[in-house]
Amino acid sequence: MTVKMTDRELLERAAAFAGIRMQWDGWANAPMIATPDGFDTITWNPLASDGDALRLAVNLHMKVCIYGVEVHVDYRGQSYYEHGGSDLSAATRRAITRAAALDTQQSQYVLLGYNPNIVSLDEIVKDVQP
């Protein structure tokens, strides 16, 4: 069964399931997370940022494989596929974000207010340059 979601829904679910506290900024039309010092925000978008997608995949221990123009992400016993076409990087970012957003095992914890994958904000943004 294919689940259709908007990019915003994918990002919100991926953040929730990864334990990332994110808010949607209507003015910037982008997801934002707090900086480690808590005094500012930065954009968090694994659909557009290679760095955000890689950190998401690493923090959630995903297996990412690329076969020709196909991207396969294995996460918690589920496989997620994207066809790369002319932009293999975008397909890789989308497959990683989809895997985090559609994690059926994780959704039960989030709905109950518990997330075993909580990662600190310092870990998420440690490589972000101001």
LOSE-17789 format. One record per atom (N, C-alpha, C): y, x, z; residue number from 1; atom name. Coordinates in steps of 0.2 Angstrom, whole numbers. Example, Ala and Ser with C-alpha at 12.3 -4.5 7.8 and 13.67 -1.06 7.14 Angstrom:
2
      Y      X      Z  miti  vexdren
    -28     66     39     1        N
    -22     62     39     1       CA
    -16     66     39     1        C
    -11     64     35     2        N
     -5     68     36     2       CA
      0     64     39     2        C
//
This chain:
130
      Y      X      Z  miti  vexdren
     -6      4      0     1        N
      0      0      0     1       CA
      6      4      0     1        C
     11      3     -4     2        N
     17      7     -5     2       CA
     22      3     -1     2        C
     26      7      3     3        N
     31      4      7     3       CA
     38      6      4     3        C
     42      1      2     4        N
     48      2     -1     4       CA
     54      3      5     4        C
     58      8      5     5        N
     63      8     10     5       CA
     69     12      6     5        C
     75     10      9     6        N
     81     13      6     6       CA
     81     20      9     6        C
     85     25      6     7        N
     86     31      9     7       CA
     88     31     16     7        C
     93     27     18     8        N
     95     26     25     8       CA
     90     24     29     8        C
     85     19     27     9        N
     80     18     32     9       CA
     75     23     33     9        C
     74     27     27    10        N
     69     33     28    10       CA
     72     38     33    10        C
     79     39     32    11        N
     82     44     37    11       CA
     82     42     44    11        C
     83     36     45    12        N
     83     33     52    12       CA
     76     33     55    12        C
     71     31     51    13        N
     64     31     54    13       CA
     62     39     55    13        C
     63     43     50    14        N
     61     50     51    14       CA
     64     53     57    14        C
     71     52     58    15        N
     74     55     64    15       CA
     71     52     70    15        C
     70     45     71    16        N
     67     42     77    16       CA
     60     45     78    16        C
     56     45     73    17        N
     49     48     74    17       CA
     49     55     76    17        C
     54     59     74    18        N
     54     66     75    18       CA
     58     67     82    18        C
     60     62     85    19        N
     64     63     91    19       CA
     71     65     91    19        C
     74     64     85    20        N
     81     67     83    20       CA
     86     61     85    20        C
     90     62     89    21        N
     95     57     90    21       CA
    101     57     85    21        C
    101     52     81    22        N
    105     52     75    22       CA
    109     45     75    22        C
    115     46     72    23        N
    119     40     71    23       CA
    122     40     64    23        C
    122     34     61    24        N
    125     34     54    24       CA
    132     33     54    24        C
    135     38     51    25        N
    142     38     50    25       CA
    145     34     44    25        C
    148     28     45    26        N
    150     24     40    26       CA
    155     27     35    26        C
    160     31     38    27        N
    165     34     34    27       CA
    162     39     30    27        C
    158     43     32    28        N
    155     49     28    28       CA
    149     46     24    28        C
    146     40     26    29        N
    140     37     23    29       CA
    135     42     23    29        C
    134     45     29    30        N
    129     50     30    30       CA
    126     50     38    30        C
    120     52     39    31        N
    117     53     46    31       CA
    120     59     49    31        C
    122     58     55    32        N
    125     63     59    32       CA
    121     65     66    32        C
    121     71     68    33        N
    118     73     74    33       CA
    123     77     78    33        C
    123     77     84    34        N
    127     81     89    34       CA
    126     88     88    34        C
    131     92     89    35        N
    130    100     89    35       CA
    127    102     96    35        C
    124    107     96    36        N
    121    109    103    36       CA
    126    109    109    36        C
    132    110    108    37        N
    137    110    113    37       CA
    139    103    115    37        C
    137     98    110    38        N
    139     91    111    38       CA
    146     89    110    38        C
    150     93    107    39        N
    157     92    106    39       CA
    159     90     99    39        C
    154     90     94    40        N
    155     89     87    40       CA
    149     86     84    40        C
    149     84     78    41        N
    143     82     75    41       CA
    142     85     68    41        C
    136     86     65    42        N
    135     88     59    42       CA
    131     84     55    42        C
    131     84     48    43        N
    127     80     44    43       CA
    119     82     45    43        C
    115     77     45    44        N
    108     79     45    44       CA
    105     75     40    44        C
    102     78     35    45        N
    100     74     29    45       CA
     94     78     26    45        C
     88     77     28    46        N
     82     81     25    46       CA
     81     78     18    46        C
     84     73     15    47        N
     83     71      8    47       CA
     87     75      4    47        C
     93     78      7    48        N
     98     82      3    48       CA
     98     89      4    48        C
     96     91     10    49        N
     96     98     13    49       CA
     89    101     13    49        C
     88    107     10    50        N
     82    110     10    50       CA
     81    112     17    50        C
     86    115     21    51        N
     85    117     28    51       CA
     83    112     33    51        C
     86    106     32    52        N
     84    100     36    52       CA
     77     98     35    52        C
     75     98     29    53        N
     68     96     27    53       CA
     63    101     30    53        C
     65    107     29    54        N
     60    112     31    54       CA
     59    112     39    54        C
     65    112     42    55        N
     65    111     50    55       CA
     61    105     52    55        C
     61     99     48    56        N
     58     93     50    56       CA
     50     95     49    56        C
     48     98     43    57        N
     41     99     42    57       CA
     38    104     47    57        C
     42    109     49    58        N
     40    114     54    58       CA
     39    111     61    58        C
     44    107     63    59        N
     44    104     69    59       CA
     38     99     70    59        C
     37     96     65    60        N
     31     91     65    60       CA
     25     93     63    60        C
     24    100     61    61        N
     18    103     59    61       CA
     15    100     53    61        C
     19     99     48    62        N
     16     96     42    62       CA
     14    102     37    62        C
      9    100     33    63        N
      6    104     28    63       CA
      9    102     21    63        C
     13    106     18    64        N
     16    105     12    64       CA
     13    109      6    64        C
     10    106      1    65        N
      7    109     -4    65       CA
     10    107    -11    65        C
     11    111    -15    66        N
     14    110    -22    66       CA
      9    112    -27    66        C
      7    107    -31    67        N
      2    108    -37    67       CA
      6    106    -43    67        C
      8    111    -47    68        N
     12    110    -53    68       CA
     18    106    -52    68        C
     18     99    -54    69        N
     24     95    -52    69       CA
     23     90    -47    69        C
     17     91    -44    70        N
     16     86    -38    70       CA
     17     89    -31    70        C
     20     85    -27    71        N
     20     88    -20    71       CA
     16     84    -16    71        C
     12     87    -11    72        N
      7     83     -7    72       CA
      9     86      0    72        C
     10     81      5    73        N
     12     82     12    73       CA
      6     79     16    73        C
      3     83     20    74        N
     -2     81     24    74       CA
      1     81     31    74        C
      0     75     35    75        N
      3     74     41    75       CA
     -1     69     45    75        C
     -4     72     51    76        N
     -8     67     55    76       CA
    -13     63     52    76        C
    -17     67     47    77        N
    -22     64     44    77       CA
    -20     59     38    77        C
    -14     59     36    78        N
    -12     55     31    78       CA
     -9     59     25    78        C
     -9     57     19    79        N
     -7     61     14    79       CA
     -1     57     10    79        C
      4     61      9    80        N
     10     58      5    80       CA
     11     62     -1    80        C
     13     58     -7    81        N
     13     62    -13    81       CA
     20     60    -16    81        C
     23     65    -20    82        N
     29     63    -24    82       CA
     28     67    -30    82        C
     30     64    -36    83        N
     30     68    -42    83       CA
     37     71    -43    83        C
     36     78    -44    84        N
     42     82    -44    84       CA
     47     81    -50    84        C
     44     80    -56    85        N
     47     79    -62    85       CA
     52     85    -63    85        C
     58     84    -65    86        N
     63     90    -66    86       CA
     66     93    -60    86        C
     65     90    -54    87        N
     68     92    -48    87       CA
     62     93    -42    87        C
     58     98    -42    88        N
     53     99    -37    88       CA
     56     99    -30    88        C
     61    102    -29    89        N
     64    103    -23    89       CA
     66     96    -20    89        C
     69     92    -24    90        N
     71     85    -21    90       CA
     64     81    -20    90        C
     59     82    -24    91        N
     53     78    -22    91       CA
     50     81    -16    91        C
     50     87    -15    92        N
     47     90     -9    92       CA
     51     88     -2    92        C
     58     87     -3    93        N
     62     85      3    93       CA
     60     77      4    93        C
     59     74     -1    94        N
     58     66     -1    94       CA
     51     66      2    94        C
     46     69      0    95        N
     39     69      3    95       CA
     39     70     10    95        C
     42     76     12    96        N
     43     77     19    96       CA
     46     72     23    96        C
     51     69     21    97        N
     55     64     25    97       CA
     51     57     25    97        C
     47     56     19    98        N
     43     50     19    98       CA
     37     51     24    98        C
     34     57     25    99        N
     29     58     29    99       CA
     31     56     36    99        C
     37     59     38   100        N
     40     58     45   100       CA
     41     51     46   100        C
     44     47     41   101        N
     47     40     42   101       CA
     41     35     42   101        C
     35     37     38   102        N
     30     32     38   102       CA
     24     34     42   102        C
     25     38     47   103        N
     19     40     51   103       CA
     17     34     56   103        C
     12     31     54   104        N
      9     25     57   104       CA
      7     26     64   104        C
      4     32     66   105        N
      2     34     72   105       CA
      8     35     77   105        C
     13     38     74   106        N
     19     39     79   106       CA
     23     32     80   106        C
     23     28     75   107        N
     27     22     76   107       CA
     26     18     83   107        C
     20     18     85   108        N
     18     14     91   108       CA
     22     17     97   108        C
     22     24     97   109        N
     26     27    103   109       CA
     33     26    103   109        C
     36     26     97   110        N
     43     25     96   110       CA
     45     18     98   110        C
     41     13     96   111        N
     42      6     98   111       CA
     42      5    106   111        C
     38      9    109   112        N
     37      9    116   112       CA
     42     13    120   112        C
     46     16    116   113        N
     51     21    119   113       CA
     49     27    121   113        C
     43     30    119   114        N
     40     36    120   114       CA
     39     40    114   114        C
     41     46    114   115        N
     40     50    108   115       CA
     37     57    110   115        C
     31     59    109   116        N
     28     65    110   116       CA
     30     71    106   116        C
     34     70    101   117        N
     37     75     97   117       CA
     44     77     98   117        C
     47     75    104   118        N
     54     76    105   118       CA
     55     83    105   118        C
     60     85    101   119        N
     62     92    100   119       CA
     69     93    102   119        C
     71     98    105   120        N
     78     99    107   120       CA
     83    100    101   120        C
     89     98    102   121        N
     94     98     97   121       CA
     95    105     95   121        C
     94    110    100   122        N
     95    117     99   122       CA
     90    119     94   122        C
     84    117     94   123        N
     79    119     89   123       CA
     81    116     82   123        C
     84    110     82   124        N
     85    107     75   124       CA
     91    111     72   124        C
     96    113     76   125        N
    102    115     72   125       CA
    103    123     74   125        C
     98    126     76   126        N
     99    133     78   126       CA
    101    138     72   126        C
     99    136     66   127        N
    101    140     60   127       CA
    107    137     56   127        C
    110    132     59   128        N
    116    129     55   128       CA
    122    134     57   128        C
    125    136     52   129        N
    132    140     53   129       CA
    138    135     53   129        C
    142    136     58   130        N
    148    132     58   130       CA
    153    133     52   130        C
//
